[in-house]
Amino acid sequence: MNVTSLKFHTCDVTADIPDIGLNHNEPKAIYARFFTHALQTKDVVTFFANCSKLMSPQDLLFIEYRTEDDAERTKATGAHYRNFLNAAKVEAMLNANGLKTQYLVQGLGFAKWKVDDAFVARHIIRSIKNG
């Protein structure tokens, strides 16, 4: 892929995504690092449903989020909303939307910042709707 061919779209992922005119024959990547744990669980479900609508089997979704194992750990940033997620429950939400994790790793050392060493999960996900 040539860098000049990259396109970015902005939308509200907590609502049904509008038709943004994507070519489903061109490979796409959706990247959501430290994003899903900022959503309420119902909005995570909507986000995955929207990703599923946009994705073809050749496309990839990359997510990283704080897990339940991070809830009591030291945080470098002030108190703000974090929805500590369970990787098995995330996988169930993905599967319910025709998505499947191809790669998953969980642990420490992936997202260190100052005194914060977040316990995170990282997934690489594909659509299984038509393939």
A tleap script that builds the chain and sets N, CA, C and O, in Angstrom:
source leaprc.protein.ff14SB
mol = sequence {
  NMET ASN VAL THR SER LEU LYS PHE HIE THR
  CYS ASP VAL THR ALA ASP ILE PRO ASP ILE
  GLY LEU ASN HIE ASN GLU PRO LYS ALA ILE
  TYR ALA ARG PHE PHE THR HIE ALA LEU GLN
  THR LYS ASP VAL VAL THR PHE PHE ALA ASN
  CYS SER LYS LEU MET SER PRO GLN ASP LEU
  LEU PHE ILE GLU TYR ARG THR GLU ASP ASP
  ALA GLU ARG THR LYS ALA THR GLY ALA HIE
  TYR ARG ASN PHE LEU ASN ALA ALA LYS VAL
  GLU ALA MET LEU ASN ALA ASN GLY LEU LYS
  THR GLN TYR LEU VAL GLN GLY LEU GLY PHE
  ALA LYS TRP LYS VAL ASP ASP ALA PHE VAL
  ALA ARG HIE ILE ILE ARG SER ILE LYS ASN
  CGLY
}
set mol.1.N position { 0.836 -1.170 0.000 }
set mol.1.CA position { 0.000 0.000 0.000 }
set mol.1.C position { 0.880 1.233 0.000 }
set mol.1.O position { 1.855 1.307 0.748 }
set mol.2.N position { 0.553 2.159 -0.801 }
set mol.2.CA position { 1.232 3.431 -0.945 }
set mol.2.C position { 0.643 4.409 0.069 }
set mol.2.O position { -0.578 4.501 0.204 }
set mol.3.N position { 1.504 5.140 0.785 }
set mol.3.CA position { 1.038 6.063 1.819 }
set mol.3.C position { 0.067 7.092 1.258 }
set mol.3.O position { -0.838 7.527 1.970 }
set mol.4.N position { 0.228 7.484 0.026 }
set mol.4.CA position { -0.672 8.491 -0.541 }
set mol.4.C position { -2.081 7.947 -0.743 }
set mol.4.O position { -3.001 8.717 -1.020 }
set mol.5.N position { -2.269 6.638 -0.611 }
set mol.5.CA position { -3.600 6.065 -0.797 }
set mol.5.C position { -4.359 5.891 0.520 }
set mol.5.O position { -5.485 5.394 0.518 }
set mol.6.N position { -3.760 6.292 1.644 }
set mol.6.CA position { -4.442 6.162 2.923 }
set mol.6.C position { -5.589 7.150 3.023 }
set mol.6.O position { -5.492 8.290 2.570 }
set mol.7.N position { -6.691 6.684 3.633 }
set mol.7.CA position { -7.852 7.532 3.864 }
set mol.7.C position { -8.281 7.360 5.312 }
set mol.7.O position { -8.240 6.252 5.848 }
set mol.8.N position { -8.687 8.437 5.937 }
set mol.8.CA position { -9.156 8.405 7.305 }
set mol.8.C position { -10.597 8.879 7.342 }
set mol.8.O position { -10.969 9.822 6.643 }
set mol.9.N position { -11.412 8.218 8.167 }
set mol.9.CA position { -12.814 8.596 8.335 }
set mol.9.C position { -13.079 8.800 9.811 }
set mol.9.O position { -12.605 8.027 10.644 }
set mol.10.N position { -13.825 9.826 10.136 }
set mol.10.CA position { -14.206 10.116 11.511 }
set mol.10.C position { -15.714 9.950 11.636 }
set mol.10.O position { -16.476 10.458 10.813 }
set mol.11.N position { -16.138 9.229 12.678 }
set mol.11.CA position { -17.571 9.041 12.896 }
set mol.11.C position { -17.807 8.692 14.361 }
set mol.11.O position { -16.869 8.381 15.095 }
set mol.12.N position { -19.049 8.747 14.770 }
set mol.12.CA position { -19.451 8.384 16.119 }
set mol.12.C position { -19.620 6.870 16.169 }
set mol.12.O position { -20.570 6.332 15.601 }
set mol.13.N position { -18.713 6.190 16.839 }
set mol.13.CA position { -18.747 4.721 16.872 }
set mol.13.C position { -19.776 4.184 17.851 }
set mol.13.O position { -19.990 2.974 17.916 }
set mol.14.N position { -20.421 5.068 18.619 }
set mol.14.CA position { -21.432 4.613 19.576 }
set mol.14.C position { -22.828 4.626 18.967 }
set mol.14.O position { -23.808 4.313 19.643 }
set mol.15.N position { -22.918 4.985 17.702 }
set mol.15.CA position { -24.187 4.989 16.962 }
set mol.15.C position { -23.990 4.160 15.697 }
set mol.15.O position { -22.857 3.858 15.322 }
set mol.16.N position { -25.078 3.796 15.045 }
set mol.16.CA position { -24.941 3.075 13.780 }
set mol.16.C position { -24.126 3.923 12.819 }
set mol.16.O position { -24.403 5.106 12.619 }
set mol.17.N position { -23.128 3.303 12.233 }
set mol.17.CA position { -22.238 4.038 11.338 }
set mol.17.C position { -22.937 4.292 9.998 }
set mol.17.O position { -23.592 3.398 9.461 }
set mol.18.N position { -22.801 5.483 9.470 }
set mol.18.CA position { -23.415 5.761 8.173 }
set mol.18.C position { -22.615 5.103 7.056 }
set mol.18.O position { -21.477 4.685 7.272 }
set mol.19.N position { -23.189 5.009 5.889 }
set mol.19.CA position { -22.457 4.514 4.721 }
set mol.19.C position { -21.412 5.567 4.377 }
set mol.19.O position { -21.750 6.665 3.933 }
set mol.20.N position { -20.158 5.233 4.581 }
set mol.20.CA position { -19.099 6.195 4.299 }
set mol.20.C position { -18.416 5.898 2.971 }
set mol.20.O position { -17.331 6.412 2.695 }
set mol.21.N position { -19.049 5.071 2.151 }
set mol.21.CA position { -18.590 4.839 0.794 }
set mol.21.C position { -17.293 4.067 0.667 }
set mol.21.O position { -16.522 4.294 -0.265 }
set mol.22.N position { -17.045 3.155 1.596 }
set mol.22.CA position { -15.817 2.367 1.497 }
set mol.22.C position { -15.923 1.326 0.398 }
set mol.22.O position { -16.975 0.720 0.194 }
set mol.23.N position { -14.830 1.130 -0.301 }
set mol.23.CA position { -14.737 0.071 -1.302 }
set mol.23.C position { -14.410 -1.216 -0.557 }
set mol.23.O position { -13.327 -1.343 0.013 }
set mol.24.N position { -15.328 -2.160 -0.557 }
set mol.24.CA position { -15.104 -3.404 0.182 }
set mol.24.C position { -14.099 -4.329 -0.495 }
set mol.24.O position { -13.741 -5.365 0.064 }
set mol.25.N position { -13.645 -3.971 -1.681 }
set mol.25.CA position { -12.628 -4.768 -2.361 }
set mol.25.C position { -11.214 -4.301 -2.031 }
set mol.25.O position { -10.251 -4.988 -2.371 }
set mol.26.N position { -11.067 -3.149 -1.375 }
set mol.26.CA position { -9.754 -2.662 -0.973 }
set mol.26.C position { -9.512 -3.049 0.481 }
set mol.26.O position { -10.402 -2.891 1.316 }
set mol.27.N position { -8.315 -3.555 0.797 }
set mol.27.CA position { -8.030 -3.940 2.187 }
set mol.27.C position { -8.073 -2.731 3.115 }
set mol.27.O position { -7.654 -1.630 2.758 }
set mol.28.N position { -8.594 -2.974 4.323 }
set mol.28.CA position { -8.706 -1.930 5.322 }
set mol.28.C position { -8.118 -2.403 6.646 }
set mol.28.O position { -8.078 -3.596 6.946 }
set mol.29.N position { -7.663 -1.422 7.428 }
set mol.29.CA position { -7.230 -1.679 8.798 }
set mol.29.C position { -7.959 -0.692 9.696 }
set mol.29.O position { -8.027 0.503 9.409 }
set mol.30.N position { -8.501 -1.215 10.788 }
set mol.30.CA position { -9.123 -0.371 11.806 }
set mol.30.C position { -8.248 -0.516 13.044 }
set mol.30.O position { -7.979 -1.625 13.507 }
set mol.31.N position { -7.813 0.616 13.567 }
set mol.31.CA position { -6.856 0.633 14.670 }
set mol.31.C position { -7.482 1.334 15.864 }
set mol.31.O position { -7.895 2.490 15.762 }
set mol.32.N position { -7.555 0.640 17.000 }
set mol.32.CA position { -8.183 1.205 18.199 }
set mol.32.C position { -7.348 0.850 19.425 }
set mol.32.O position { -7.679 -0.075 20.167 }
set mol.33.N position { -6.271 1.589 19.629 }
set mol.33.CA position { -5.400 1.357 20.784 }
set mol.33.C position { -5.861 2.231 21.933 }
set mol.33.O position { -6.040 3.438 21.769 }
set mol.34.N position { -6.055 1.620 23.107 }
set mol.34.CA position { -6.499 2.318 24.312 }
set mol.34.C position { -7.782 3.098 24.035 }
set mol.34.O position { -7.959 4.226 24.496 }
set mol.35.N position { -8.656 2.476 23.283 }
set mol.35.CA position { -9.912 3.112 22.879 }
set mol.35.C position { -11.115 2.367 23.444 }
set mol.35.O position { -11.999 2.987 24.036 }
set mol.36.N position { -11.162 1.049 23.271 }
set mol.36.CA position { -12.345 0.302 23.671 }
set mol.36.C position { -12.607 0.385 25.169 }
set mol.36.O position { -13.764 0.352 25.588 }
set mol.37.N position { -11.569 0.493 25.982 }
set mol.37.CA position { -11.812 0.589 27.435 }
set mol.37.C position { -12.284 1.986 27.836 }
set mol.37.O position { -12.588 2.216 29.006 }
set mol.38.N position { -12.349 2.917 26.893 }
set mol.38.CA position { -12.909 4.244 27.161 }
set mol.38.C position { -14.412 4.284 26.867 }
set mol.38.O position { -15.069 5.297 27.109 }
set mol.39.N position { -14.944 3.191 26.352 }
set mol.39.CA position { -16.365 3.102 26.010 }
set mol.39.C position { -17.116 2.302 27.072 }
set mol.39.O position { -16.542 1.421 27.713 }
set mol.40.N position { -18.387 2.607 27.253 }
set mol.40.CA position { -19.242 1.757 28.068 }
set mol.40.C position { -19.437 0.439 27.309 }
set mol.40.O position { -19.312 0.413 26.085 }
set mol.41.N position { -19.733 -0.630 28.004 }
set mol.41.CA position { -19.839 -1.951 27.378 }
set mol.41.C position { -20.833 -1.960 26.222 }
set mol.41.O position { -20.551 -2.556 25.183 }
set mol.42.N position { -21.990 -1.315 26.373 }
set mol.42.CA position { -22.971 -1.281 25.276 }
set mol.42.C position { -22.383 -0.597 24.039 }
set mol.42.O position { -22.718 -0.965 22.913 }
set mol.43.N position { -21.516 0.387 24.240 }
set mol.43.CA position { -20.886 1.079 23.119 }
set mol.43.C position { -19.758 0.259 22.499 }
set mol.43.O position { -19.479 0.392 21.308 }
set mol.44.N position { -19.106 -0.590 23.300 }
set mol.44.CA position { -18.115 -1.515 22.749 }
set mol.44.C position { -18.817 -2.461 21.774 }
set mol.44.O position { -18.307 -2.736 20.689 }
set mol.45.N position { -19.996 -2.957 22.172 }
set mol.45.CA position { -20.779 -3.845 21.302 }
set mol.45.C position { -21.127 -3.129 19.997 }
set mol.45.O position { -20.993 -3.707 18.919 }
set mol.46.N position { -21.572 -1.881 20.091 }
set mol.46.CA position { -21.909 -1.105 18.886 }
set mol.46.C position { -20.677 -0.879 18.027 }
set mol.46.O position { -20.751 -0.977 16.802 }
set mol.47.N position { -19.540 -0.578 18.656 }
set mol.47.CA position { -18.289 -0.391 17.922 }
set mol.47.C position { -17.942 -1.650 17.125 }
set mol.47.O position { -17.594 -1.561 15.948 }
set mol.48.N position { -18.034 -2.823 17.761 }
set mol.48.CA position { -17.727 -4.074 17.054 }
set mol.48.C position { -18.737 -4.340 15.934 }
set mol.48.O position { -18.362 -4.832 14.870 }
set mol.49.N position { -19.987 -4.027 16.161 }
set mol.49.CA position { -20.996 -4.187 15.101 }
set mol.49.C position { -20.661 -3.284 13.915 }
set mol.49.O position { -20.773 -3.705 12.763 }
set mol.50.N position { -20.255 -2.052 14.190 }
set mol.50.CA position { -19.872 -1.135 13.119 }
set mol.50.C position { -18.629 -1.636 12.378 }
set mol.50.O position { -18.568 -1.576 11.150 }
set mol.51.N position { -17.651 -2.126 13.122 }
set mol.51.CA position { -16.452 -2.682 12.481 }
set mol.51.C position { -16.832 -3.841 11.575 }
set mol.51.O position { -16.336 -3.948 10.454 }
set mol.52.N position { -17.704 -4.701 12.056 }
set mol.52.CA position { -18.139 -5.849 11.266 }
set mol.52.C position { -18.787 -5.415 9.955 }
set mol.52.O position { -18.559 -6.027 8.912 }
set mol.53.N position { -19.600 -4.350 10.012 }
set mol.53.CA position { -20.249 -3.838 8.795 }
set mol.53.C position { -19.225 -3.362 7.772 }
set mol.53.O position { -19.426 -3.502 6.566 }
set mol.54.N position { -18.129 -2.799 8.263 }
set mol.54.CA position { -17.111 -2.227 7.388 }
set mol.54.C position { -16.125 -3.254 6.852 }
set mol.54.O position { -15.476 -3.024 5.831 }
set mol.55.N position { -16.011 -4.391 7.542 }
set mol.55.CA position { -14.919 -5.319 7.251 }
set mol.55.C position { -15.298 -6.441 6.298 }
set mol.55.O position { -16.402 -6.983 6.331 }
set mol.56.N position { -14.328 -6.763 5.447 }
set mol.56.CA position { -14.353 -7.952 4.597 }
set mol.56.C position { -13.311 -8.913 5.160 }
set mol.56.O position { -12.515 -8.515 6.010 }
set mol.57.N position { -13.294 -10.167 4.709 }
set mol.57.CA position { -12.355 -11.134 5.289 }
set mol.57.C position { -10.872 -10.751 5.204 }
set mol.57.O position { -10.083 -11.224 6.022 }
set mol.58.N position { -10.472 -9.919 4.251 }
set mol.58.CA position { -9.059 -9.537 4.138 }
set mol.58.C position { -8.683 -8.384 5.074 }
set mol.58.O position { -7.503 -8.062 5.206 }
set mol.59.N position { -9.656 -7.770 5.715 }
set mol.59.CA position { -9.416 -6.602 6.555 }
set mol.59.C position { -8.995 -7.010 7.963 }
set mol.59.O position { -9.262 -8.128 8.405 }
set mol.60.N position { -8.335 -6.090 8.659 }
set mol.60.CA position { -7.884 -6.343 10.023 }
set mol.60.C position { -8.374 -5.256 10.966 }
set mol.60.O position { -8.432 -4.080 10.608 }
set mol.61.N position { -8.724 -5.672 12.173 }
set mol.61.CA position { -9.058 -4.781 13.270 }
set mol.61.C position { -8.009 -5.016 14.354 }
set mol.61.O position { -7.792 -6.153 14.774 }
set mol.62.N position { -7.368 -3.956 14.802 }
set mol.62.CA position { -6.359 -4.021 15.854 }
set mol.62.C position { -6.921 -3.301 17.074 }
set mol.62.O position { -7.284 -2.128 16.988 }
set mol.63.N position { -6.995 -3.995 18.212 }
set mol.63.CA position { -7.450 -3.344 19.440 }
set mol.63.C position { -6.478 -3.637 20.574 }
set mol.63.O position { -5.850 -4.695 20.623 }
set mol.64.N position { -6.372 -2.681 21.474 }
set mol.64.CA position { -5.631 -2.849 22.721 }
set mol.64.C position { -6.417 -2.122 23.795 }
set mol.64.O position { -6.857 -0.990 23.590 }
set mol.65.N position { -6.594 -2.761 24.927 }
set mol.65.CA position { -7.395 -2.182 26.009 }
set mol.65.C position { -6.898 -2.676 27.355 }
set mol.65.O position { -6.222 -3.700 27.456 }
set mol.66.N position { -7.246 -1.927 28.376 }
set mol.66.CA position { -6.938 -2.331 29.748 }
set mol.66.C position { -7.895 -3.453 30.153 }
set mol.66.O position { -9.095 -3.388 29.886 }
set mol.67.N position { -7.351 -4.468 30.793 }
set mol.67.CA position { -8.172 -5.591 31.223 }
set mol.67.C position { -8.559 -5.444 32.694 }
set mol.67.O position { -8.087 -4.546 33.392 }
set mol.68.N position { -9.413 -6.332 33.137 }
set mol.68.CA position { -9.812 -6.363 34.548 }
set mol.68.C position { -8.598 -6.494 35.474 }
set mol.68.O position { -8.625 -6.015 36.608 }
set mol.69.N position { -7.543 -7.137 34.992 }
set mol.69.CA position { -6.340 -7.308 35.807 }
set mol.69.C position { -5.616 -5.988 36.065 }
set mol.69.O position { -4.708 -5.931 36.893 }
set mol.70.N position { -6.013 -4.925 35.360 }
set mol.70.CA position { -5.384 -3.618 35.523 }
set mol.70.C position { -6.136 -2.721 36.502 }
set mol.70.O position { -5.637 -1.655 36.863 }
set mol.71.N position { -7.302 -3.125 36.929 }
set mol.71.CA position { -8.186 -2.247 37.710 }
set mol.71.C position { -7.519 -1.679 38.963 }
set mol.71.O position { -7.721 -0.506 39.279 }
set mol.72.N position { -6.747 -2.462 39.669 }
set mol.72.CA position { -6.166 -2.013 40.940 }
set mol.72.C position { -4.710 -1.579 40.807 }
set mol.72.O position { -4.072 -1.253 41.808 }
set mol.73.N position { -4.182 -1.569 39.598 }
set mol.73.CA position { -2.775 -1.202 39.398 }
set mol.73.C position { -2.593 0.316 39.433 }
set mol.73.O position { -3.547 1.066 39.229 }
set mol.74.N position { -1.369 0.759 39.692 }
set mol.74.CA position { -1.026 2.175 39.718 }
set mol.74.C position { -1.229 2.792 38.338 }
set mol.74.O position { -0.878 2.194 37.321 }
set mol.75.N position { -1.808 4.012 38.317 }
set mol.75.CA position { -2.059 4.733 37.066 }
set mol.75.C position { -1.254 6.032 37.062 }
set mol.75.O position { -1.200 6.731 38.073 }
set mol.76.N position { -0.631 6.354 35.936 }
set mol.76.CA position { 0.134 7.593 35.810 }
set mol.76.C position { -0.779 8.786 35.591 }
set mol.76.O position { -0.416 9.910 35.937 }
set mol.77.N position { -1.943 8.565 35.029 }
set mol.77.CA position { -2.873 9.655 34.754 }
set mol.77.C position { -3.914 9.740 35.866 }
set mol.77.O position { -4.156 8.772 36.587 }
set mol.78.N position { -4.520 10.913 35.989 }
set mol.78.CA position { -5.540 11.117 37.009 }
set mol.78.C position { -6.735 10.210 36.805 }
set mol.78.O position { -6.864 9.522 35.793 }
set mol.79.N position { -7.597 10.234 37.793 }
set mol.79.CA position { -8.800 9.403 37.729 }
set mol.79.C position { -9.682 9.840 36.565 }
set mol.79.O position { -10.040 11.012 36.455 }
set mol.80.N position { -10.020 8.920 35.724 }
set mol.80.CA position { -10.990 9.134 34.655 }
set mol.80.C position { -11.626 7.801 34.318 }
set mol.80.O position { -11.184 6.758 34.800 }
set mol.81.N position { -12.660 7.828 33.495 }
set mol.81.CA position { -13.411 6.609 33.192 }
set mol.81.C position { -12.540 5.584 32.487 }
set mol.81.O position { -11.871 5.892 31.500 }
set mol.82.N position { -12.556 4.374 32.999 }
set mol.82.CA position { -11.926 3.230 32.346 }
set mol.82.C position { -12.857 2.031 32.535 }
set mol.82.O position { -13.245 1.713 33.659 }
set mol.83.N position { -13.201 1.391 31.469 }
set mol.83.CA position { -14.021 0.189 31.510 }
set mol.83.C position { -13.062 -0.990 31.376 }
set mol.83.O position { -12.708 -1.377 30.262 }
set mol.84.N position { -12.646 -1.553 32.481 }
set mol.84.CA position { -11.694 -2.654 32.453 }
set mol.84.C position { -12.392 -3.885 31.898 }
set mol.84.O position { -13.357 -4.377 32.482 }
set mol.85.N position { -11.904 -4.375 30.775 }
set mol.85.CA position { -12.583 -5.435 30.022 }
set mol.85.C position { -11.974 -6.803 30.284 }
set mol.85.O position { -10.815 -6.922 30.681 }
set mol.86.N position { -12.761 -7.808 30.059 }
set mol.86.CA position { -12.358 -9.209 30.177 }
set mol.86.C position { -12.173 -9.752 28.759 }
set mol.86.O position { -13.094 -9.681 27.945 }
set mol.87.N position { -10.996 -10.290 28.463 }
set mol.87.CA position { -10.680 -10.734 27.095 }
set mol.87.C position { -11.649 -11.803 26.589 }
set mol.87.O position { -11.999 -11.796 25.409 }
set mol.88.N position { -12.086 -12.713 27.446 }
set mol.88.CA position { -13.038 -13.744 27.010 }
set mol.88.C position { -14.383 -13.118 26.648 }
set mol.88.O position { -15.026 -13.542 25.688 }
set mol.89.N position { -14.811 -12.110 27.414 }
set mol.89.CA position { -16.066 -11.425 27.099 }
set mol.89.C position { -15.929 -10.596 25.827 }
set mol.89.O position { -16.871 -10.502 25.040 }
set mol.90.N position { -14.760 -9.994 25.623 }
set mol.90.CA position { -14.509 -9.268 24.373 }
set mol.90.C position { -14.589 -10.234 23.195 }
set mol.90.O position { -15.185 -9.916 22.166 }
set mol.91.N position { -13.994 -11.403 23.345 }
set mol.91.CA position { -14.037 -12.399 22.263 }
set mol.91.C position { -15.474 -12.803 21.960 }
set mol.91.O position { -15.834 -12.971 20.795 }
set mol.92.N position { -16.295 -12.959 22.984 }
set mol.92.CA position { -17.712 -13.301 22.773 }
set mol.92.C position { -18.429 -12.181 22.014 }
set mol.92.O position { -19.237 -12.451 21.126 }
set mol.93.N position { -18.133 -10.925 22.366 }
set mol.93.CA position { -18.736 -9.789 21.646 }
set mol.93.C position { -18.289 -9.773 20.191 }
set mol.93.O position { -19.088 -9.516 19.291 }
set mol.94.N position { -17.018 -10.048 19.966 }
set mol.94.CA position { -16.495 -10.091 18.591 }
set mol.94.C position { -17.206 -11.187 17.797 }
set mol.94.O position { -17.709 -10.944 16.701 }
set mol.95.N position { -17.240 -12.394 18.364 }
set mol.95.CA position { -17.861 -13.532 17.677 }
set mol.95.C position { -19.324 -13.269 17.349 }
set mol.95.O position { -19.802 -13.651 16.281 }
set mol.96.N position { -20.035 -12.616 18.266 }
set mol.96.CA position { -21.447 -12.298 18.039 }
set mol.96.C position { -21.630 -11.348 16.858 }
set mol.96.O position { -22.731 -11.220 16.320 }
set mol.97.N position { -20.547 -10.684 16.459 }
set mol.97.CA position { -20.592 -9.745 15.341 }
set mol.97.C position { -19.833 -10.249 14.114 }
set mol.97.O position { -19.472 -9.460 13.240 }
set mol.98.N position { -19.593 -11.547 14.046 }
set mol.98.CA position { -18.933 -12.115 12.876 }
set mol.98.C position { -17.449 -11.803 12.793 }
set mol.98.O position { -16.870 -11.773 11.707 }
set mol.99.N position { -16.833 -11.569 13.956 }
set mol.99.CA position { -15.407 -11.256 14.015 }
set mol.99.C position { -14.700 -12.298 14.869 }
set mol.99.O position { -15.290 -12.861 15.792 }
set mol.100.N position { -13.426 -12.553 14.554 }
set mol.100.CA position { -12.681 -13.598 15.260 }
set mol.100.C position { -11.246 -13.146 15.471 }
set mol.100.O position { -10.586 -12.669 14.549 }
set mol.101.N position { -10.776 -13.305 16.703 }
set mol.101.CA position { -9.388 -12.979 17.022 }
set mol.101.C position { -8.452 -13.985 16.362 }
set mol.101.O position { -8.626 -15.197 16.494 }
set mol.102.N position { -7.455 -13.458 15.648 }
set mol.102.CA position { -6.422 -14.285 15.028 }
set mol.102.C position { -5.162 -14.318 15.901 }
set mol.102.O position { -4.364 -15.252 15.829 }
set mol.103.N position { -5.006 -13.300 16.707 }
set mol.103.CA position { -3.840 -13.181 17.595 }
set mol.103.C position { -4.294 -12.466 18.855 }
set mol.103.O position { -5.015 -11.471 18.782 }
set mol.104.N position { -3.877 -12.967 20.006 }
set mol.104.CA position { -4.201 -12.347 21.292 }
set mol.104.C position { -3.017 -12.517 22.223 }
set mol.104.O position { -2.461 -13.608 22.353 }
set mol.105.N position { -2.642 -11.433 22.865 }
set mol.105.CA position { -1.630 -11.482 23.916 }
set mol.105.C position { -2.129 -10.578 25.037 }
set mol.105.O position { -2.742 -9.538 24.793 }
set mol.106.N position { -1.855 -10.995 26.272 }
set mol.106.CA position { -2.237 -10.209 27.440 }
set mol.106.C position { -1.042 -10.122 28.371 }
set mol.106.O position { -0.237 -11.051 28.452 }
set mol.107.N position { -0.929 -9.008 29.069 }
set mol.107.CA position { 0.119 -8.922 30.064 }
set mol.107.C position { 0.615 -7.525 30.313 }
set mol.107.O position { -0.001 -6.533 29.923 }
set mol.108.N position { 1.754 -7.477 30.978 }
set mol.108.CA position { 2.415 -6.227 31.329 }
set mol.108.C position { 3.558 -5.965 30.357 }
set mol.108.O position { 4.010 -6.863 29.646 }
set mol.109.N position { 4.015 -4.714 30.341 }
set mol.109.CA position { 5.171 -4.362 29.525 }
set mol.109.C position { 4.833 -3.881 28.128 }
set mol.109.O position { 5.731 -3.472 27.392 }
set mol.110.N position { 3.570 -3.916 27.740 }
set mol.110.CA position { 3.158 -3.502 26.392 }
set mol.110.C position { 2.798 -2.021 26.319 }
set mol.110.O position { 2.841 -1.420 25.245 }
set mol.111.N position { 2.443 -1.433 27.466 }
set mol.111.CA position { 1.931 -0.062 27.466 }
set mol.111.C position { 2.458 0.690 28.688 }
set mol.111.O position { 1.684 1.187 29.507 }
set mol.112.N position { 3.778 0.766 28.797 }
set mol.112.CA position { 4.393 1.438 29.936 }
set mol.112.C position { 4.462 2.939 29.676 }
set mol.112.O position { 4.809 3.384 28.582 }
set mol.113.N position { 4.118 3.712 30.720 }
set mol.113.CA position { 4.249 5.162 30.664 }
set mol.113.C position { 4.406 5.680 32.074 }
set mol.113.O position { 3.517 5.505 32.907 }
set mol.114.N position { 5.535 6.319 32.351 }
set mol.114.CA position { 5.868 6.797 33.690 }
set mol.114.C position { 5.751 5.634 34.677 }
set mol.114.O position { 6.387 4.600 34.472 }
set mol.115.N position { 4.938 5.777 35.765 }
set mol.115.CA position { 4.783 4.692 36.743 }
set mol.115.C position { 3.726 3.680 36.312 }
set mol.115.O position { 3.513 2.676 36.992 }
set mol.116.N position { 3.077 3.935 35.207 }
set mol.116.CA position { 1.964 3.103 34.725 }
set mol.116.C position { 2.496 1.994 33.815 }
set mol.116.O position { 3.092 2.264 32.772 }
set mol.117.N position { 2.273 0.762 34.219 }
set mol.117.CA position { 2.548 -0.400 33.368 }
set mol.117.C position { 1.229 -1.150 33.266 }
set mol.117.O position { 0.981 -2.108 33.998 }
set mol.118.N position { 0.395 -0.696 32.347 }
set mol.118.CA position { -0.969 -1.208 32.223 }
set mol.118.C position { -0.978 -2.688 31.872 }
set mol.118.O position { -0.185 -3.157 31.055 }
set mol.119.N position { -1.891 -3.410 32.505 }
set mol.119.CA position { -2.143 -4.801 32.129 }
set mol.119.C position { -3.153 -4.743 30.998 }
set mol.119.O position { -4.318 -4.406 31.210 }
set mol.120.N position { -2.699 -5.074 29.785 }
set mol.120.CA position { -3.532 -4.904 28.600 }
set mol.120.C position { -3.708 -6.214 27.844 }
set mol.120.O position { -2.999 -7.197 28.060 }
set mol.121.N position { -4.677 -6.179 26.958 }
set mol.121.CA position { -4.871 -7.248 25.977 }
set mol.121.C position { -4.764 -6.612 24.609 }
set mol.121.O position { -5.256 -5.505 24.388 }
set mol.122.N position { -4.120 -7.313 23.692 }
set mol.122.CA position { -4.008 -6.884 22.295 }
set mol.122.C position { -4.574 -7.994 21.422 }
set mol.122.O position { -4.246 -9.169 21.586 }
set mol.123.N position { -5.432 -7.594 20.491 }
set mol.123.CA position { -6.019 -8.536 19.539 }
set mol.123.C position { -5.732 -8.065 18.118 }
set mol.123.O position { -5.677 -6.867 17.841 }
set mol.124.N position { -5.552 -9.024 17.234 }
set mol.124.CA position { -5.631 -8.782 15.793 }
set mol.124.C position { -6.809 -9.628 15.330 }
set mol.124.O position { -6.860 -10.833 15.576 }
set mol.125.N position { -7.756 -8.978 14.654 }
set mol.125.CA position { -9.067 -9.579 14.397 }
set mol.125.C position { -9.403 -9.537 12.920 }
set mol.125.O position { -9.084 -8.573 12.224 }
set mol.126.N position { -10.057 -10.605 12.443 }
set mol.126.CA position { -10.560 -10.679 11.072 }
set mol.126.C position { -12.059 -10.913 11.080 }
set mol.126.O position { -12.632 -11.389 12.060 }
set mol.127.N position { -12.665 -10.572 9.980 }
set mol.127.CA position { -14.080 -10.876 9.783 }
set mol.127.C position { -14.214 -12.347 9.392 }
set mol.127.O position { -13.405 -12.861 8.620 }
set mol.128.N position { -15.228 -13.018 9.921 }
set mol.128.CA position { -15.487 -14.420 9.535 }
set mol.128.C position { -16.862 -14.544 8.883 }
set mol.128.O position { -17.375 -15.650 8.715 }
set mol.129.N position { -17.457 -13.406 8.517 }
set mol.129.CA position { -18.805 -13.416 7.954 }
set mol.129.C position { -18.883 -14.171 6.625 }
set mol.129.O position { -19.806 -14.955 6.404 }
set mol.130.N position { -17.908 -13.930 5.746 }
set mol.130.CA position { -17.950 -14.523 4.405 }
set mol.130.C position { -16.696 -15.299 4.086 }
set mol.130.O position { -16.301 -15.390 2.924 }
set mol.131.N position { -16.082 -15.844 5.072 }
set mol.131.CA position { -14.843 -16.535 4.768 }
set mol.131.C position { -14.416 -17.466 5.834 }
set mol.131.O position { -13.380 -18.119 5.706 }
savepdb mol mol.pdb
quit
